[in-house]
Amino acid sequence: MEECKMRLEDKLYLNGYKIDEIGGSHLHIKDPDVCKTCELKQCLYICACKVYELDENTDKIVINYDACVECGTCRIACDNIDWKYPRGGFGIAYKFG
């Protein structure tokens, strides 16, 4: 029997996300200067959804909050991330539970 292998990106695509146009992102970098001196930049590696990316032109962390599955791992890994749940009715919507 052939094993079905599904990439993480394909699985994440099954989720929906309702963007909060008024309230904005539920993720924020507290102090961007801290990120510039951070050697590990663990936010780039800890998030399975690749919410955090380094813009090499500006050397700043870019947050793609609409990919967030709200697991909270990033706030544990980095004290410089301000993380809260989105306002009611917004955020991740799991299609299969």
Secondary structure by P-SEA (a helix, b strand, c coil): cbbbbbcaaaaaaabbbbbccccccccccccaaaaaaccccccccccccccccccccccbbbbccccccccaaaaaacccccccccccccccccccc
